[in-house]
Amino acid sequence: MAGRKRIFPSGIESGAFPFEWLSDVAEAESWRKEVHRPIYHLHKWWAQRLGSVFRAVILAAASNRSVSDSFYQCTDLDGLVVFDPFMGSGTTVGEAAKLGCVALGRDINPVAHGAVRVALGPLDRHEVERAYHTLERAVGGRLRALYRSIDRHGAPCDVLYFFWVKTLRCPWCEGRVDLFPTRVFAKHAYPQRHPTVHVVCPRCGDVFPTMHRDKMVCCRKCAHRFDPHAGAVSGKFALCHHCDKQIEIARVVRGSGRPPAHRLYAKRVLTSRGAKEYMRATDADVRAYERASRALRIADVVAPRGTLALGHNTRQALNHNYRRWADFFNDRQRLALGLLARAIDRLEPGSARDALALVFSGTLEFNNLFASYKGEGTGAVRHMFSHHVLKPERMPIEANPWGLPQSSGAFSTLYRRRLLRALEYRDRPFEVAAENRGGKIRGTKVFGASASLESIPTYGWTRRPRRPGVYLSCGDSASTGLGDRSVDVVVTDPPFFDNVHYSELADFFFAWQRRIAPDSGESSSPRYAAASPRYAAASPRYAAASPRHAAESTRHPAEVQDRVAAEFARKLARVFGECHRVLVDRGLLVFSYHHSRDDGWVAMARAVSEGGFSVVQTQPVKAEMSVATPKTQAAEPIDIDVLVVCRKREMDHRPRRSPGAAMARARRRVADCVDRFASRGRRLSRSDVKIILFGAWLRELFAGRPGEDAVGEFERLLPLTASVVERLRLRCR
């Protein structure tokens, strides 16, 4: 167990660690990570890292064998104790369990904890399928009936999606203004290859197809000519077509005291002949929605409870008067989702019910007024968190919550594509092998590198875990209840300090989850009972940051998230200090990190120092999915994470070097990294080179120095960053 002799130094500390090879594997996984690691994608979580990277980290931390040689071998690490204090979606825990480790996972957020508990806990496929079919019989037909209409042939049909637009009353003339930023409401994901788009006429409301390149079109019904790419909205303003006056949208919305109204204008149907068609919404469609509104008032449904608290990621929604989580849904969505939640709540308690409750929670992400239409050629519904904020959508889409085989983001679809796929992976896990052809990465599945996850046991949290398996808890990772020197390796991915505040976004799910799984921090399965009552207190019932939100929020004062760099460093240092206590003397702390801001790096370095650690190595590696929205919008996107490898300061015996010598060694290290990446056809951005440089500086400056001195020297080097990066980046060309 923990404390027995391990390889010293480890492979993760070696300059020969094959990060360029691993980046190719990670690249192959990243393009379809929900397929290649489905157990970590049962439910939404933010900044999910790649399973192949964490598998390699654990292998390299436990041995000095070649990672590329052992990666595809079935390996048993003989009960190595691996701990992740920021468990998130469970990547570290799952990868450690697959390698025969004692896998410890803890997270302060009950939404994250609940998702991992289902993904890695006991699940029986036959029980899950029976429970799903029970739901289908109970409410499937009723939910589908809410999304029925008439096609253009006059025959009954299913509606895949309804299209809505936000509206305002003009403060000058009281006329209704549709907040269309464009009249194109549907197009293909690849318009150059599939140039047909669908537009809505601003005069008569008819919908019809045209070509993506057209600058002027003529309505086939009323003959009105208009620019399909122009709408009433331009930036923060809208033009009233009734009086031709400009409206400041935010001011009018705030003044109304309620969220903006919506108008139904189009639909996408599956016709009686099996074809998909866009149609104008009819009066009958409006009346059907009104019937759903009336039914909601008397139906026995589960409803989300709770209000939004002001925060970095909730400000936009609050500015549009979305004050309750229930405001994020229209009446028909609340009826359909509420009926489904009630049916899940009535299932027999157990792991199958928990799994379907998690699928329901994931369905919420695609069925709300903040979701929009991506179009054809890909998943049709753009989920509400594509921008990592609660951004009101001016042209929301209402999908069919139960769904059809042809629809996107529905409960039945996520059941098949998420839950069943995860169950298949649990039974037959595989790794991804990458073939690099001139910089183009192709991936294939390799089976046999891990035993079935179904055979891996789960246990309750305990002071000194000794048996290989999965141990999970929900609580503050600065106070774990684990014994001194009980862990061999800490592997984790800390939160960002200034970007995505996880709890502010997770509250959207928690508003529903606590209604159908009110004990969100614990399990309904006796297999998760704490191994010892004495240490059950190590996973206290979740408390919120203020009494007002104690029953409705996942926010916690100890959450490692803060817009102020010094506060982020202080909170992260508390967790790192606890990691120092629970690690064996020769244990490793390895975490992935990147940040575009210098103060983010200073905060991280200060947390390492105050936690009692020294940076002994950094390894650059491919980060998350390349097409993530925040990346595609950045001028110099970060595509690389740095794996920061730390040892207890008292175990770092490297000699001290002068700042000049440290800089020279760091430059040589970065040049080597750039060359190795270039040899695989990977071009690095300035931001990529910068974070590799920062990692190399920290590695050199921590050698032989007290932590506070290393951080001070690092801050003094920061003004040199731009010139050093530019010289190094020339090697990429």
N, C-alpha and C positions, 0 to 999 in steps of 0.2 A: 504494500500500500504506500501512501504518501511517506516520503522520507527515506525510502530505500535508495540505493545508489543509482544515479542516472548518468548518461553520457555528458561529459563536461569538457569542452563546450559542445553545443548541439549543432545540428545541421542548419537550423534557422539563423545561427550566428555566423555561418561561413560566408565568405565572399563568393563562393562557388554556388550558393543557393540558386537554383535554376528559375529565376523569376521570369525570364523571357519565355521559357517553355510553358511555365504555369500560366502566364498571361494569355497564351494561345488557347489553353484549355479553358480558362475563365471566359475568354471571348466566345468560344463555341457554346458554353453554357448560357452566357448572358442573353443571347438572342432569343432563346426560348426557355428561360429559367423556370417558368411555371410548369414546363414539361420535363425538364432535366432534373429538377429538385421540387416536385409537387408538394412534398410534405411541409415545406416552408412557405407555401403560397395558398394555403387553405383560406386565409383571411388577410385582409389588408394590413400591412405594417410598413413603416417608412424606412428608407435607406437600407433595404435588405441586401446583405452582402452575399457573395457567391459561395456555394457549398464546396466547390472544388478548391478554392483558395484556403478555406478553413480546414479541409481535410489535409492539404499539404502542410499547413502550419502545424497541426497537431503531430503529423508524422515527423516533421523536421525538428520539432521541439523535443520529441522523445528519443531521437536517435541521430547519429551522424551518417546514416546510410543515405544513398542517393534517393531523393524524393521521386524523381522520374522513374526510377527502377521499382520502388515499392508502391507507387501510387495505385497501380492496377492489380496488386497482389492482395489476397485476402489476409489481412493483418490483424493480429490480436496483441494489443499493447498491454495485456496482462494487468488490467486494473489500474492503469495510470489515472490519477484523479485530476480531472479537467473541470475548471469552474468558469462560467460566464456570468459576470455580475450585471450585464446589460443584455439580457437574453433576447429581447426583441422577438423575431420570428422563429428563433430556436436553431439557427444554423450551427452554432458551435456545439450545442447539446446533441443534435442529431448526428453530426459528423463524428463526434467523440464516441457516441454510443455504437455507431457502426464499426468503430475500431477497437471495441472491447474495453472501453474506458469506464470508469465511474464518472458519469456525465452530470454535472451540477449546473442547473440554470435558475437564475433569479431575476425578476424584473419588478420594478416598482409599479408598473401599470397593469391593472387586472385584465385589460383587453388583450395585451400581449401574452400574459400568463395563461389566460383561458384558451387562446388559439394554440399555443404549444402543448398545453395539457391534452387537448383533443388530438392533435397531430401525432404526438409521440406516445400517447397513452393507450390503454387497451381498447381495441375496436374489433368487432366481429362483423365481417362483410354481410353475412346473412341477416343479422339483426338490423344493420343499417338499411338494407334493401327492404326488409319487412316494414320498418318504420316509415320509410319513404312512400311505399305503396299505401300505407294507412293514411298518410297525409293526402296523397293523390285522390283517394276515394272520398276523404272527408271534405276537402276544400278545392281540389284541383279544378273540377268542373265549374264550381261557382266563380272562381277567379277568372277562368278563361271566358266565362259568360259576360264578365264586365268589359271585355275587349272584343266585342263582336260588332259587326257593322254590315253594310250592304255594298257589294262591289259595283263596278260600272255596268255589269250585266244584269243588275237587279237581284243577284243571288246573295244569300247570307255568306259572310266571310269572317275570318279572324283578322284582327288588327295587330300588327307587329309593333307599330309605334304611332303615337299621336304627337303632333308638332304644335308647340305653343310659342307665343311671343309675349314678352312683358309689355304692359301698356301704362301710360300716364295720362292724367287729365291736364290739359294745357292750362297754366295759371292765368293766361290772358283771355282765352275764349271758351274754356271748359270743354273743348273738343278732345276726343280720345286720340292719342298718338301711340302708334305701334313702334316699339323700340327696335326696329330692324337695323342692324349695322350694314346688312347686305340683303338683297332680295333672293340671293342664291341660298337655298336652305338644304340642298342635298347634292353631293357630288362624290365622285369616286376618290379613293385614297391616292390613286395615281392618275391625275387628270390628263397628263400628256398622252397616256396610252388609252384612256377611257374618257374622252372629252365631254360626254353628255352630262349636263347638270339640270337640276330642276329649280324653278324659280316661282315666286308668288307675285301676282300682279298687284301693285299698290292701289289700283283704282277699284277693280271688281273682286279681287281676292282669288281669282282662278289660279291653279297651279299647272305648269306645263313644262316640257323639256326644251332645252336649247343647248347651245355649245359653250363650253367654258371660255373660249376666246372672244365670244360676242360682246361688243361694247354697247350695242343697242338692240333691243328686241321689241317685238310687237305682240301684244296679248292676243291669243287666238279667239278670245271670247268678246272682248270689248274694244279691240284694236288700239288700245293705249300703248304708246311707245315709251320705253324707259330704259335706263341703264341698270342692268340686273345686279351690278356689283356695288351700286350705291344704295344707301338706305336713309332713314330719317336720322340716324345717329352718326355723329362724327366725334370721336373722342368722348369728352365729358358732356357734350351738348347734343340736343335733338332739335330738329326743325319741325314745327307744327305745320302740317299741310293745310290746315283750316285757315290760319291767320298769318302764316309765313313768319312767325316770330320764333326766336331761339329760346330754348328751354335749358336751364342748368339742371341736369337730371338729378344729381345727388341732393341738391337743395330742395327740389320738389318732393323727392322721396322722403327725405327727413321730415319735411313739413307735414306730410300726410299722416305720420304717426303709425303707419302699418306697412307691411311689405307690399311691393308693387302687385297690381292685378295682372292676370294673364288672359290671353285670348287664344282659343283653339282655331287653327287655320288650315291644317293639313293632316294627312295620315298616310301610313305605309301599310298596305294590306296584303294578305295572302289570299288571292282570289279563289273562287270555287273551282277554277281550272288549274290551281296549283302555281300560278304565276305571282310574282311580287310586283305591286304597282303603287305609284304615288297618286293620291287623290286629294281633292279639296275636301275639307271637313264640312259636313252638311248640318242642317238644323236638327236632324235626327241624332247626329253625333253629340251635339250640344245638349239635347234633351236626355240622352243616355248618361251624360256626365252629371246632369242635375239630379237624375234618379239616384245615382251613386251617392251624391251629397246628402240626399234625404235619407238614404239607407244607413249612412254612417252615423246619423244622429240617434238611431235606435238599435244599432247592431252591437253584439257582444264582442268587442274587439280589444286587443292589447294596443295601447297608445304610448308613444314615447313621452317620458316625463323629463322635466328639467328645463332650465334656462341657460342661455349662453352667458358666460362671464367674459369681461373685457380681456383681450389678450392679443398677442402679435398676430396670430392666425385667425382670430375671430373678428377682428376689427372691421373688415370689409362687409361681413354679413350683418353685423350690428348697425353699421352705417346705412344699411338698406332696411332696417327695422325688423330683421329676423332675430327675434328675441327668445323664442322657444324652439326647441328641436322639432316640435310638431310643425312649425312653420315651414320646414324644409320640404314638405310634401303637400300635394294637392289632395282634395277630398277623396278622389277615387284611389289614389295611391295609399292613403291612410286606411281606407276601407279594405283594400286587397291585402296590404301588408299586415294590418291588424287582425284580419281573419286568419291569415297564415300563421302569425305568431301565436294566436290563441290555440290553433290546432296543434302546434308544436308543444305548447305549454301543457296540453292534455295528454301527450304521449307518456308512456311509462318511463319514469326516471331511470337514467343509465347512460352509458357512453354513446349509444346510438342516438338518443335524444339530444345529447350535448353536441354531437357531430352535426345534426341537422339544424340545431339552433345556430351553430357557427356558420353554416351555409346560408341560413336566413340573414344573419348579420352581414355577410358579404354581399348579399343581394341588395341591401340598402344602398350600397355605394353606387349602384347603377340605376336606382329607381327613386329619384328625388328631383326637386326643381333646380338643382345645381348641376345635373348631368346634361350633356349635349350630344349632338349627332356627329359622329366621325365620318359617316358615309359608308359607301360600299367598298368591298375589297379588303376589309379588315373588320375587327369587332365593331359593330355599328355604334355602340354607345360609348361615349367618352365619359369615364367615371368622374365623380365630383372632385377627386384629389389629384387630377392631372397636373395642377399648378401648385400643389402643396399648401394651398390656402383655401379658405371657404369663400370662393369667388362667385358672387351671384351671376347666373347665366341669363343673358337677354333673350336667347332662343332655346329654351330647355326642351328636352325630349321626354315624353312619357312612354316608357317601354311597358310591355306586357309582363307583370311581375312573376307570374307562373311560367309563362313562356311556351314556345313551340320549338321543335328541333331547328327551325330556321331563324330563331331570334337570338338576341345577344343580351347578356347581363341578367338573365332570368334565373329564378330559383331552380327550375328543372335543368337548365343549362349548366349552372355552377355545380349542381349535384353531380352531373356526369363528368364535367371537365375538371373540377377541382377535387371533390371528395372521392369519387371512384378512381380517379387517376392516382390520388395519394394512396389509396388502399392497394392499388396494384404495385406502386413503388415500395410500399412497406413490405409486401410479400416478396418482390424481386427487385431489390435496389440495384442500381447500376451507376457507373461512372461515365464521364464524357471524355472521349479521346479526340484530339484535334489534329487536323492535317492542314499545314500552312502551305498554301500554293501562291507564292509571290505576294504575300500579305493578305490573301483571302482565306479565311478560316472556315473549314468544314468540320462538323462534329459527328461522331458516331457513338453509339451506346456500347459499353463494355460491361457485361454481366460477370458475376462471380467474385467481385472484389470485396463484397461484404455479405455477411449472413443476413437472413431475413430479419427485418425489424420487428416482425411479429413475435419473435422469440426473445426479444430484449425486455427484461422486466422493468417495472416502474415502482418507485418507492416514495415514501413520504420524506420530508426534510428531516435531517438528523445531524447531530453534532459531528460525528466522525463516520461518514459513509464508507463502507468497506466492500460492498458487493458491486461488481459491474452492473450497470443499468442506468436508468434515468431518474434523477431526483430534481423536483421542481418546487419553487416557492415564489410567493408574491410578497414583496416588501422592499424596504430600504436596503440597498446593498452595502451601505456603510456600516450596517449592523446585521450580520448574517446569522449569528448563532453557531457558526462553524468553529471547530476547535482550532487552537493554535497549531500551525505547521501541519495542517490536514490536507493540503492541496499541493499537487506537483506542478501544475501549469494553469495559469489564467489566460484565456484566449477570449477576446471580446472586441466589440466595435462600439465605442462610446457615442453618445448623441452629439449632434451639432449644437453649438452654443447659441447661435443667433438666427437660425433659419427656420427649421421645422420644429415647432413645439408640439411634441407627440401627444401629450395629454389633451391639449386644446382641440386637436382633431379627433382623438380617440373617444372623446365625450359624445360625439355624434353616434357612435355605435353603442356606447355604454348606456345611453338614454333608452335604448330598446333592450339591450342584453340584460340589464338588471330587472326587467319586467318578466322575462322568461327564464332567466338564470340568476335570480337575485343574489345568490351566494357566489358572486363572480370570482372571488379570490380563492375559493376552495372547490373541491370536486364532489359531485354526487356519487362518485364511485368509492366504495370502502377501500379499494386498493391504494387510494391516495391519502388515507388517514396518516397522521404524523406517526413516525416510528416511535417517538417518545413524547409523552405529554409535556415533559419538561422543556422540550425544544419546539413545541408547537408555537410558542410565543415568538419564535424567530420569524414567523410568517404571520404577523398580526393582520387583523381585518383592516382593509384599506381605509385610511382616513384622508379626508380632503384638506385643502389648504385653509379653508375657512368654514365655520359652522354652517353658513348659508348653503354651501355646496356639498356638505358632508354626505348627503344621500344621493347626489346626482352628478358628481364629477369625479374624474380620475386624477385631478390635479393634486399635487402633494408638495409641501414645502421643501422636501429633500430631493425632489426630482432634479437630475443633473441636466438642467436646461436653463439658460439665462442669456439675455441680450447684453448684459454687462460682462466683459471678459474676466474681470477680477472675481466676480461672483461665480461664474462658470468654473474657473480654476479652483476656487475654494471647495465647491461641491464635488468636483471630480477628484480632488485630492483626498476628500473624506473616503471615497470608495477605494481609491488606490491605497490609502493607508490601511484599510481593512484587508485588501488583497495582500499587502505586505505581511500582515499579522497571520493570515491563514496559509501563506505559502511556506513550503519547506525552504531551508536556507539557500539551497541551490536551485530553487524553482524559478521559473520564467514567467514574466508578464509580457504577453504579446497582444498588441491591439492595432487595428487598422485605423488610419487617419488621413484625411486631407482637408484643407481649408484654403480658400482664396485670399483670406485676410491675414496680415501679419500678426495682429493681436490674437487671432485664433491659435496660431502656433505658439506664441508666447504663453498663452493661457495653458495650453497642453503641456508645454515644457515645465511650467511652474507646478502644475498638478503632479507630474512625475517626480519632481524634486521634493515637494512637500509630502508626497506619499512615501518617501524613503527609497526611491529607486534611482537607478542610473541607466541611461540609454546606452546599450552596448552594440547595437546594430540596427540598421534600417534597411528594408528590402522593398523596392518598388514593385507593384503588381497591378494588373488590370483590375479596375474597380467595378462599378455596377453597370447596368445596361447602357449601351452607347446612345440609344435613341431616347433616353429619358428627357422629358420636356425641358427641365431646367438646363440640361446640357446643350440641347439643340439651339437654345436661345442665347447661349453665351458666346461671346466673340472668341475667347480662348478657353474652351471647355476643359475641365479636369477629367481625364480618363484613367488616371493612375491613383491608386491608394499607396500610402507608405505603411508597411508593416513595421511598427515600432517595437523593438525587442529590448526588454528591460530585465535587469537583475537587481536584487537588493544592493543598495549602495555599498554595504560592507563586504559584498562578494565581488565587487568590481576592482580588480587589482591592476588595471592598465596604467601605464605611465602617463604623466601629465605632459602635454605638448603646448608650446607657445601658440597664441592665436594665429600667427603667420603659418606655422607648420600645420596647424589644424586646418586652416583654409586650403593650403596646398594639397593635403591629403584628401580633403572633401572634394576639391575640384577634380582630382584624378578619379575618385570614386564615381562622381557624376558622369564624367566623360566615358568611363567604362560602361556605366548603365546605358547611356545614350547609344553607344556603339553596339551593345548587345541587343537593345531593342531594334535598332536600325537593321541589324542582321536578319531580323525576322520580318522586316517590312513594316514596322510600326513607327509612324511618325508622331513625335511628341509635340504638344503645344507648349507655349511659354509657361503656362500654368503648371503643366506636367513637370517640366524641367525645374521650375521653381520649388515644387514640393519635394522633388528628389534631392535638390540642393539643401533645403532646410533640414531634411532628414539626415543627410551626410554631415552637415554642420553640428547638429545636436549629438550625433554619434561621436564625433571627434572632441567636442567641447566638454562633454560629460566625463571623458577619460581623465582620471586623476584629480578632478576638481570637486569641491563641494557643490551641491546642486544649485544653490543660489548664485554662485559664481558662474556656473555654466550658463544659467539663464541670462545673467547680466551680459556675458560675452556675446551670447546669441543676439540679444537686443542691439548691441553695438555694431554687429555685422549687418543688420537689416538694411541700412541705407545703401549698401553695396549690391543689393540683390539684383536690381535691374541690369546693371552692366555685366555682372557675372553670368546671369542667365542668358543674355543675348549672345555672349561669346560661346557659351556651351551649346546653345541651341543651333548654332551654325553647323555643328557636327551632325545634326539630323538631316541636313539637306544634301 
